[in-house]
Amino acid sequence: MMIRLATERDLPGFLGLAAQVEQWFGPMVEEPGFHRAVEQHVHRSAALVAVPSSGGPALLGGLLFGADASGSPEPPCHHVHWLVVAAQARGRGVGRALMADAVRRFVPVPASIEVVTFGSDHPGAEASGARRFYASLGFVPAEPAPPGPEGGSRQVYRRAWEPRATD
């Protein structure tokens, strides 16, 4: 598997990933807003894809990432806007590789990273493994977030990224 910046040619792959998770996230494939979001992240070089090492056409996963441009003197806050791993690739380290690459590329330290994921009572919370996944990366549950477009509960997960102590 390789992680690389997404290009415009990856839009069909993002739509294929979106189709696999619409039951949890709500409509995306036919939503012009989702298409625009992917295109904007691609143009800002803030979209990553996981592809097979063999160069196959299907995406194994995709991630849309962004930073808070508030200009606050506090350490910057970065956001995982969207992260999906293809059903056939789940549990094989694709999401972890996408996150590691995003942190390496986009997150100076100190900083924090936030993601809005399913609330504990959302049907996708257990089935998708998203809450377990983010917890395994050191994210902690924080405040509730507004419901998703399908009406399900959401929660912010947050992780501080600090410089590593050197001896």
DAMO-V389736 format. One record per backbone hydrogen bond with DSSP energy under -0.5 kcal/mol. CO is the residue of the C=O (numbers start at 1). NH is the residue of the N-H. If there is no record, write none. Layout:
CO;NH
CO;NH
This chain:
2;51
4;49
7;10
8;11
10;14
11;15
12;16
13;17
14;18
15;19
16;20
17;20
17;21
18;21
18;22
21;24
21;25
22;26
28;31
30;32
31;34
31;35
32;36
33;37
34;38
35;39
36;40
37;41
38;42
39;43
40;44
41;46
42;45
46;65
47;6
48;63
49;4
49;51
50;60
50;61
51;2
52;55
58;52
60;86
61;50
62;84
63;48
64;81
64;82
66;79
67;69
76;78
76;112
77;68
78;114
79;66
79;81
80;116
82;64
84;62
86;89
86;90
87;90
89;92
89;94
93;97
94;98
95;99
96;100
97;101
98;102
99;103
100;104
101;105
102;106
103;107
106;108
110;76
111;161
112;78
113;159
114;80
115;117
115;157
117;155
119;122
122;125
122;126
123;127
124;128
125;129
125;131
129;133
130;134
131;135
132;136
133;137
134;137
134;139
135;138
140;158
143;156
145;154
148;151
152;148
153;119
154;145
155;117
156;142
157;115
158;140
159;113
160;162
161;110
161;111
